[in-house]
Amino acid sequence: MAARLVSRKLRQVLRSSLRSCNSGAPVTQPRPGEPSQSVAEELSQRRQFLREHAAPFSAFLTDSFGRQHSYLRISLTEKCNLRCRYCMPEEGVPLTPRAELLTTEEILTLARLFVKEGVDKIRLTGGEPLIRPDVVDIVAQLHQLEGLRTIGITTNGINLARLLPQLQKAGLNAINISLDTLVPAKFEFIVRRKGFHKVMEGIHKAIELGYNPVKVNCVVMRGLNEDELLDFVALTEGLPLDVRFIEYMPFDGNKWNFKKMVSYKEMLDMLRQQWPELEKLPEEESSTAKSFKIPGFRGHVSFITSMSEHFCGTCNRLRITADGNLKVCLFGNSEVSLRDHLRAGASVEELLAIIGAAVGRKKRQHAVLFLRLQDSPPAIPSTCSGDPLCVQGLRHRTSFSNRVATLWTKCRLPWTYLLAQRWLGSGSPQRHYSSHSDSETHPKCLRPVSQAPAARSGPQPASDQLTHLDAEGRAAMVDVGGKPDTERVAMASAVVLLGPVAFRLVQENQLKKGDALVVAQLAGIQAAKLTSQLIPLCHHVALSHVQVRLELDSTRHAVVIQASCRAQGPTGVEMEALTSAAVAALTLYDMCKAVSRDIVLGEIKLLSKTGGQRGDFHRS
């Protein structure tokens, strides 16, 4: 009875209130940008009621890290009327047949389902959403959903001035407009089409209709438009704009390169030189933006730091593609087709189970961090904590770059514990890199490994069956749900035979690309954490410790790599250790390939494994 009364009251509040723009400006206004007091009060009453009577958030939209996904982005089309250089190749992308795209009714069916489970914000995207003929009707029907507070759209602005009055009447109350330059000729170069003046017309139409702020998205690319940052900021002096500077991100076909990216801190420094009074605004919960305001200016600026300071820890976003696939992460490859299940007649309960399983598999942070190792050492992910890494046996080197030095001092990892197995040791002690925090107890790192057979210990023999195949011989992931959590430790090694020339340059740290050992070590650590995203049937493991050690072996002109991983869980970490060693070896090759192509990678092998039902393994 109480639930019915709350529901009835909620419907009354919803019917009596009008949707507003982000600033609270209503659809119907006495003067542009100035909502009437009565409408503002009704809107405030409605939001207060929703907060006080909100049902417990849906478990189906809560992931294993406790993130509640209340924001849904729906792509209305794959098509776009521009060809932005950072978004897609000039020739466009292959399009999905129309019959395989979501129909309007399917879009609305899924939207109702997600809103019922707790989604209170939907953003319509593309491609370019405003080229879909029924976009106004879709917005109008979304506006009828009880509990949905915000309907937004991200557009390139070409069709905005013409459609916005209808969209506003239908219930659209948030707008993001893409604009990467204020120079018409440069606009045509970036988007490979004309239309600059149409976009500007759309921005001014949004301001005229009372949207406040009007969000303007600007992807900043070094050598292309970073010289216009101050001009964009100057627009906020007299206009209610939120200019959002977005770090250049990798997508298929945009030929992403680390050197093209202008980081948030670099952009912020540029702005502070011009406006030292720039002040930071409070961050909203689950916001992707870091916002700043110049006192006296009407608008403000924001930074989307997807690359330099990811915001995965507070991510509350889910995405449905135009062909009906659910993506739990923009950068992830994992998708599940809601369209197929919908057309197969799946019930609401079955759809929720599918959605809940996908959300439950969402990773702690996105995989794009791994890509950043390719061209230049990245910032260490902010999720690390503990005690600083140590660098053992380093001589003074004038070529040690400031960037790597900064990374080294900022990186923090947990204290390691002493493994039962002795550390292997050998070779030249001149340069020795280790992420081990207790350097004094391990003056030697590696010794040549003999080819003696491995020794096993434990209650169970090795299996004579392939565990990643099902009864019909198809690839399948092993179910570890019934296994007990135990401490798992694994160690693996690899050897990179550099040859005398490359070896000398690495030893003296004279490579033009930078310190090869530092970069390889960082790559190995990062690779261990991303193993499940590289090896398809590996489980995601929450590693408690990763260590990568590199030792120069002058007798073979080689670098010997040893990686160790530790975790508490139902599955082993040998794949993490092997991946770490292998990627560190590949990174050394990449750093040295300009000097010599006669580099050999080899001896990638598991050295030891402890924990698990099959007992321990030690290579003698």
C-alpha positions in Angstrom: 0.0 0.0 0.0 2.8 2.4 1.0 4.6 1.6 -2.3 1.4 2.4 -4.3 1.0 5.7 -2.5 4.6 6.7 -3.2 4.2 5.7 -6.9 1.0 7.7 -7.2 2.6 10.8 -5.6 5.7 10.4 -7.8 3.5 10.4 -11.0 1.8 13.5 -9.8 5.1 15.3 -9.3 6.3 14.1 -12.7 3.2 15.3 -14.5 3.2 18.7 -12.8 6.8 19.5 -13.5 8.6 20.7 -16.7 11.9 19.5 -17.9 14.7 22.1 -17.8 18.1 22.8 -19.3 21.2 22.0 -17.3 21.1 25.4 -15.6 17.5 24.9 -14.6 16.2 27.1 -17.5 12.7 25.7 -18.5 11.5 24.9 -21.9 8.9 27.7 -21.6 10.4 30.9 -20.3 9.2 34.5 -19.8 12.6 35.7 -21.0 15.5 33.7 -22.4 17.7 32.3 -19.7 15.4 33.5 -16.8 13.0 30.7 -15.6 10.0 31.7 -13.7 10.1 31.2 -9.9 7.1 28.8 -9.9 8.6 26.5 -12.5 12.0 26.4 -10.7 10.2 25.6 -7.4 8.3 22.7 -9.1 11.5 21.4 -10.6 13.3 21.6 -7.2 10.3 19.8 -5.6 10.4 17.0 -8.1 14.1 16.4 -7.7 13.8 16.5 -3.9 11.0 13.9 -4.1 13.1 11.6 -6.3 16.0 11.8 -3.9 13.8 11.1 -0.8 11.8 8.2 -2.3 14.3 6.6 -4.6 14.2 2.8 -4.5 17.4 0.9 -3.7 19.7 0.9 -6.8 19.4 -2.1 -9.0 21.9 -4.9 -8.4 21.9 -5.6 -12.1 23.5 -2.2 -12.8 26.0 -2.4 -10.0 29.4 -3.9 -10.9 31.8 -5.9 -8.7 33.6 -2.7 -7.6 30.4 -1.1 -6.3 30.0 1.3 -9.2 26.3 2.1 -9.8 25.6 2.8 -13.5 22.9 5.4 -13.7 24.0 7.0 -17.0 23.2 5.3 -20.4 24.5 6.4 -23.7 22.5 5.2 -26.7 23.8 5.4 -30.3 21.0 6.2 -32.7 23.1 5.6 -35.9 26.5 4.7 -37.1 26.3 7.3 -39.9 27.9 10.7 -39.7 27.9 13.7 -42.0 31.5 14.6 -41.1 34.8 12.7 -41.2 36.8 14.0 -38.2 40.4 13.0 -38.3 40.5 11.8 -34.7 37.3 9.8 -35.1 37.3 7.8 -38.4 39.2 7.3 -41.6 38.5 9.6 -44.6 36.7 6.8 -46.5 34.3 6.3 -43.5 33.6 2.9 -41.8 31.7 -0.1 -43.0 28.1 0.3 -42.0 25.9 -2.3 -40.4 22.9 -3.4 -42.6 19.8 -1.5 -41.6 17.9 -4.7 -40.6 20.5 -5.3 -37.9 20.2 -1.8 -36.4 17.9 -1.2 -33.4 14.4 0.0 -34.4 12.8 2.9 -32.6 10.6 0.6 -30.6 13.6 -1.5 -29.6 15.5 1.6 -28.4 12.6 2.7 -26.3 12.1 -0.8 -24.9 15.7 -1.0 -23.7 15.5 2.6 -22.4 12.4 1.8 -20.3 14.2 -1.3 -18.9 17.3 0.6 -17.9 15.3 3.6 -16.4 13.2 1.2 -14.4 16.4 -0.2 -12.9 17.8 3.2 -11.9 19.2 5.0 -14.9 18.3 8.6 -14.6 20.3 10.1 -17.5 20.3 9.1 -21.1 22.5 10.7 -23.8 21.8 10.1 -27.5 24.9 9.8 -29.6 26.0 8.4 -33.0 27.6 8.7 -35.5 25.6 11.9 -35.7 22.3 11.4 -33.9 20.6 14.4 -35.6 20.7 12.7 -39.0 18.2 10.1 -37.7 14.8 11.1 -39.1 12.8 10.2 -36.0 15.2 11.7 -33.4 12.6 14.3 -32.2 10.0 11.5 -31.7 12.6 9.4 -29.7 13.3 12.3 -27.4 9.6 12.9 -26.9 8.9 9.3 -25.9 12.0 9.2 -23.6 10.6 12.3 -21.9 7.6 10.3 -20.8 9.7 7.8 -18.8 9.2 8.3 -15.1 12.4 8.7 -13.2 14.5 9.9 -16.1 15.9 13.3 -15.1 18.1 14.2 -18.0 17.9 13.7 -21.8 21.0 14.9 -23.5 22.5 14.7 -27.0 26.0 14.9 -28.4 26.1 16.4 -31.8 28.5 17.9 -34.4 26.1 20.8 -34.6 25.5 20.8 -38.4 21.7 20.2 -38.1 21.3 21.7 -34.6 19.9 25.2 -35.4 17.2 23.7 -37.5 16.1 20.9 -35.1 16.7 22.4 -31.7 13.4 24.2 -31.2 11.5 20.9 -31.9 13.9 18.9 -29.7 13.5 21.4 -26.8 9.7 21.1 -27.0 10.1 17.3 -27.0 12.1 17.4 -23.8 15.8 17.7 -24.6 17.5 19.4 -21.7 21.3 18.9 -22.2 23.5 19.6 -25.3 27.1 18.8 -26.1 28.4 20.3 -29.4 31.7 19.3 -31.0 33.9 22.1 -32.2 37.7 21.7 -32.4 38.7 25.0 -34.0 37.5 28.6 -34.4 39.2 28.9 -37.8 36.8 28.0 -40.7 39.6 26.7 -43.0 41.1 24.6 -40.2 37.6 23.3 -39.4 37.3 22.0 -43.0 40.7 20.3 -42.7 39.9 18.6 -39.4 36.4 17.3 -40.3 37.1 17.0 -44.1 33.8 18.8 -44.8 32.3 22.3 -44.8 29.9 23.5 -42.1 31.7 25.8 -39.6 29.1 28.5 -39.8 26.3 26.0 -39.3 27.9 24.8 -36.1 28.3 28.3 -34.8 24.7 29.0 -35.7 23.7 25.9 -33.6 25.7 27.1 -30.6 24.0 30.5 -30.7 20.6 28.9 -31.1 21.2 26.9 -28.0 22.1 30.0 -26.0 19.1 31.8 -27.4 16.7 29.0 -26.3 18.1 29.2 -22.7 20.4 26.2 -22.4 22.9 27.1 -19.8 25.6 26.0 -20.0 26.0 25.0 -23.6 28.8 22.4 -23.6 31.3 22.7 -26.4 33.6 19.7 -26.8 37.1 20.4 -28.2 39.5 17.5 -28.9 43.0 19.0 -28.4 45.7 17.7 -30.8 49.3 18.9 -30.7 50.4 20.7 -33.8 46.8 21.2 -34.9 44.7 23.3 -32.5 46.5 23.6 -29.1 47.3 27.2 -30.1 43.6 28.0 -29.9 43.0 27.1 -26.3 43.1 30.7 -25.1 40.7 31.8 -27.9 38.2 29.1 -26.7 38.5 30.2 -23.1 37.9 33.8 -24.1 34.5 32.8 -25.5 33.4 32.0 -21.9 33.8 35.6 -20.8 30.5 36.7 -22.4 28.7 33.5 -23.3 27.3 30.7 -21.0 29.5 28.0 -22.4 31.3 25.1 -20.8 34.3 24.6 -23.1 35.5 21.1 -22.5 39.0 20.3 -23.6 39.3 16.6 -24.3 42.7 14.7 -24.4 43.3 13.1 -27.8 42.3 9.4 -27.4 43.0 6.4 -29.6 40.2 4.9 -31.8 40.3 2.7 -34.8 41.4 4.5 -37.9 42.6 7.8 -36.3 46.4 6.9 -36.3 46.7 7.8 -32.7 50.2 8.7 -31.5 51.2 9.6 -27.9 53.1 12.7 -29.2 49.9 14.2 -30.5 48.3 14.2 -27.1 48.3 17.4 -25.1 47.8 16.5 -21.4 45.4 18.2 -19.0 48.2 19.6 -16.9 50.0 21.1 -19.9 46.7 22.7 -21.0 46.1 24.0 -17.5 49.5 25.6 -17.3 48.9 27.4 -20.6 45.6 28.8 -19.2 47.1 29.8 -15.9 49.9 31.8 -17.6 47.1 34.0 -19.2 44.7 33.9 -16.3 46.5 33.2 -13.0 43.3 33.8 -11.1 41.7 30.6 -12.7 39.9 28.8 -9.9 38.9 25.1 -9.6 35.2 24.3 -9.2 33.9 21.5 -7.0 33.7 18.2 -8.9 30.3 16.5 -9.2 30.0 12.9 -8.3 30.8 10.5 -11.2 31.8 13.5 -13.4 34.4 13.0 -16.1 35.4 16.6 -16.1 37.7 18.8 -14.0 36.1 22.3 -14.2 37.7 25.7 -13.7 36.3 29.2 -13.8 37.8 32.7 -14.3 36.2 35.1 -11.9 33.8 37.4 -13.7 33.4 35.2 -16.7 29.9 34.0 -17.6 30.9 30.5 -18.6 33.7 28.1 -17.5 36.2 25.5 -18.9 36.6 21.8 -18.2 39.1 19.1 -19.0 38.3 15.5 -19.9 41.4 13.6 -18.8 40.7 10.2 -20.2 44.4 9.5 -21.0 46.5 11.2 -18.3 44.2 10.8 -15.3 41.5 8.3 -15.9 38.2 8.5 -14.0 37.4 4.7 -14.2 37.0 4.5 -10.4 33.8 6.6 -10.5 32.5 5.5 -13.9 28.7 5.2 -14.0 28.3 4.9 -17.8 27.0 2.2 -20.0 26.6 2.3 -23.8 24.3 0.7 -26.3 25.6 0.7 -29.9 23.4 1.4 -32.9 23.2 -2.4 -33.6 22.1 -3.1 -30.0 25.4 -4.2 -28.3 25.9 -3.3 -24.7 29.3 -2.0 -23.9 30.3 -1.5 -20.3 33.5 0.4 -21.2 34.1 2.7 -24.1 37.7 1.3 -24.5 36.8 -2.3 -24.0 36.2 -4.9 -26.7 33.6 -6.8 -24.7 30.1 -6.5 -26.0 26.8 -8.5 -25.6 24.0 -8.2 -28.1 20.8 -7.1 -26.4 19.2 -6.9 -29.9 19.5 -10.6 -30.5 18.0 -11.5 -27.1 15.3 -9.0 -27.6 14.3 -10.3 -31.0 14.5 -13.9 -29.7 11.7 -13.0 -27.3 13.7 -12.8 -24.1 11.7 -11.9 -21.0 12.5 -8.8 -18.9 14.0 -11.1 -16.3 16.3 -12.8 -18.9 17.4 -9.4 -20.3 18.2 -8.2 -16.8 20.3 -11.3 -16.1 22.2 -10.7 -19.3 22.8 -7.0 -18.5 23.8 -7.9 -14.9 26.3 -10.4 -16.1 27.9 -7.9 -18.5 28.1 -5.2 -15.9 29.5 -7.6 -13.4 32.4 -8.4 -15.8 33.4 -4.7 -16.1 37.1 -4.2 -15.3 38.5 -1.8 -12.7 39.9 0.5 -15.4 40.1 0.7 -19.2 42.6 -1.1 -21.4 43.8 2.0 -23.2 46.5 2.5 -20.6 48.4 -0.3 -22.2 48.5 1.5 -25.5 50.2 4.4 -23.9 53.4 2.4 -23.5 54.1 2.4 -27.3 55.5 5.8 -28.0 56.5 7.4 -24.7 56.5 6.3 -21.0 53.0 7.1 -19.6 52.0 8.4 -16.3 51.8 5.7 -13.7 48.1 4.8 -13.1 46.8 6.6 -10.0 45.5 3.4 -8.5 49.0 2.3 -7.3 49.7 2.7 -3.6 52.3 1.7 -1.1 56.1 2.2 -1.0 58.3 3.6 -3.8 60.0 1.4 -6.3 63.8 1.2 -6.0 66.3 1.2 -8.8 69.3 -0.9 -7.9 72.9 -0.4 -8.9 72.3 2.7 -11.1 75.3 4.9 -12.0 75.0 8.6 -12.7 73.5 9.0 -16.2 73.1 12.4 -17.7 70.7 11.1 -20.4 68.1 9.9 -17.8 65.1 11.9 -18.9 63.1 14.2 -16.6 59.9 12.4 -17.7 61.1 9.0 -16.6 62.6 10.4 -13.4 59.2 11.9 -12.6 57.5 8.6 -13.3 59.9 6.8 -11.1 59.5 9.1 -8.1 55.7 9.0 -8.4 55.2 5.3 -8.9 54.3 3.4 -5.8 53.8 -0.3 -5.3 53.2 -2.5 -2.2 56.1 -3.9 -0.3 57.1 -7.3 -1.6 57.6 -10.3 0.6 60.6 -12.7 0.4 59.8 -15.6 -1.8 60.7 -19.0 -0.5 62.7 -19.8 -3.6 66.2 -18.1 -3.7 66.6 -15.2 -6.1 68.6 -16.3 -9.1 71.7 -14.3 -9.7 74.5 -13.7 -12.3 76.0 -11.5 -14.8 77.1 -7.9 -14.9 76.1 -5.8 -11.9 76.5 -2.5 -13.7 72.8 -1.9 -14.5 70.1 -3.8 -12.6 66.5 -2.7 -12.5 64.0 -4.1 -10.0 60.6 -3.2 -8.6 61.6 -5.1 -5.5 61.4 -2.7 -2.5 64.1 -4.4 -0.4 67.2 -4.1 -2.6 69.8 -4.7 0.1 68.7 -8.3 0.7 69.1 -9.2 -3.0 72.4 -8.0 -4.4 72.1 -10.4 -7.2 69.2 -10.9 -9.5 69.6 -13.7 -12.0 71.8 -16.6 -12.7 71.9 -18.8 -15.8 69.2 -21.4 -15.6 70.1 -25.0 -16.3 68.0 -27.2 -18.5 67.3 -29.7 -15.7 63.8 -31.1 -15.6 61.2 -29.3 -13.5 60.2 -30.6 -10.1 56.6 -30.7 -8.9 55.2 -31.0 -5.4 51.6 -31.2 -4.3 48.7 -33.6 -3.8 47.4 -33.8 -7.4 49.3 -34.8 -10.7 49.2 -32.7 -13.8 46.0 -33.1 -15.8 46.1 -35.1 -19.0 43.1 -33.1 -20.4 42.9 -29.6 -21.9 40.9 -27.6 -19.3 39.9 -24.8 -21.8 37.9 -27.1 -24.0 34.3 -28.2 -23.4 32.9 -31.7 -24.0 32.4 -30.9 -27.7 36.0 -29.6 -28.2 35.1 -25.9 -28.3 37.1 -23.2 -26.5 35.6 -22.4 -23.1 36.5 -20.5 -20.0 37.2 -22.6 -16.9 34.7 -22.1 -14.1 36.6 -21.3 -10.9 33.6 -20.5 -8.9 33.9 -23.6 -6.7 37.6 -23.3 -6.0 38.9 -22.0 -2.7 40.8 -18.7 -2.4 44.4 -19.4 -1.7 47.6 -17.4 -2.1 49.0 -17.8 -5.6 52.6 -16.9 -6.6 54.3 -17.4 -9.9 57.6 -16.5 -11.4 58.6 -16.4 -15.1 61.6 -15.4 -17.1 62.7 -14.3 -20.6 66.0 -13.5 -22.3 66.7 -10.8 -25.0 69.9 -11.3 -26.9 70.7 -7.8 -28.1 74.1 -8.1 -29.8 77.1 -6.1 -28.8 76.1 -2.7 -30.3 72.6 -2.5 -28.8 73.8 -4.1 -25.6 76.5 -1.3 -25.1 73.9 1.4 -25.8 71.5 -0.1 -23.3 74.3 -0.6 -20.7 75.3 3.1 -21.1 71.8 4.3 -21.4 72.5 6.0 -24.7 69.5 5.0 -26.8 67.7 7.9 -28.5 64.3 6.5 -27.4 65.3 6.7 -23.7 66.1 4.3 -20.9 65.2 0.9 -22.3 65.3 -0.9 -19.0 62.9 1.5 -17.3 60.4 1.4 -20.1 60.6 -2.4 -20.3 60.0 -2.7 -16.6 57.0 -0.4 -16.6 55.6 -2.3 -19.6 56.1 -5.6 -17.8 54.2 -4.4 -14.7 51.4 -3.0 -16.8 51.1 -6.1 -18.9 50.7 -8.3 -15.8 47.7 -6.3 -14.8 46.2 -6.5 -18.3 46.7 -10.2 -18.9 43.0 -11.1 -19.0 42.5 -8.5 -21.7 45.3 -9.9 -23.9 44.7 -13.6 -23.4 41.0 -14.4 -24.2 40.3 -17.2 -21.7 42.3 -15.9 -18.8 40.3 -14.9 -15.7 40.7 -11.3 -14.4 43.0 -11.5 -11.3 43.3 -8.8 -8.7 47.0 -8.8 -8.3 48.4 -7.8 -4.9 52.0 -7.6 -6.1 53.9 -7.4 -9.4 57.7 -7.3 -9.7 59.9 -7.1 -12.8 63.7 -7.4 -12.5 66.1 -6.9 -15.4 69.8 -7.8 -15.4 72.5 -7.2 -18.0 74.5 -10.4 -18.9 77.7 -9.2 -20.6 78.8 -12.7 -21.5 75.9 -13.1 -23.9 75.2 -9.4 -24.7 71.7 -10.1 -23.2 69.1 -8.8 -20.8 67.6 -11.4 -18.6 64.1 -10.6 -17.3 62.4 -12.1 -14.3 58.8 -11.4 -13.4 56.8 -12.4 -10.4 53.2 -12.0 -9.5 51.1 -12.7 -6.4 47.4 -12.7 -5.7 44.8 -14.2 -3.3 42.1 -16.0 -5.3 40.8 -19.2 -6.9 43.0 -19.2 -10.0 46.8 -19.1 -10.6 48.9 -16.2 -11.8 51.4 -18.0 -14.0 49.9 -16.4 -17.1 50.3 -13.0 -15.5 54.0 -13.7 -14.8 54.6 -15.1 -18.3 52.8 -12.1 -20.0 54.8 -9.7 -17.9 58.2 -11.2 -18.9 57.2 -11.6 -22.6 55.9 -8.0 -22.9 59.0 -6.6 -21.1 61.1 -8.5 -23.7 59.0 -7.2 -26.6 59.4 -3.7 -25.3 63.2 -4.1 -25.2 63.1 -5.1 -28.8 61.0 -2.1 -29.7 63.4 0.2 -27.9 66.5 -1.2 -29.6 65.2 -2.2 -33.1 66.5 1.0 -34.7 70.0 0.0 -33.7 69.8 -3.7 -34.7 67.3 -6.0 -36.2 69.4 -9.0 -35.2 67.8 -9.3 -31.8 66.5 -12.6 -30.5 63.8 -13.1 -27.9 63.8 -16.5 -26.2 63.7 -18.7 -23.1 60.3 -17.4 -22.1 59.3 -19.9 -19.4 57.6 -20.5 -16.1 60.1 -20.8 -13.2 57.8 -21.6 -10.3 54.2 -21.6 -9.2 52.8 -22.0 -5.8 49.2 -22.4 -4.5 46.3 -24.3 -6.1 44.9 -27.8 -6.0 47.5 -29.3 -8.3 50.3 -28.3 -5.9 53.5 -26.4 -6.5 55.9 -26.3 -9.4 59.6 -25.4 -9.4 61.9 -25.5 -12.3 65.2 -27.0 -11.0 
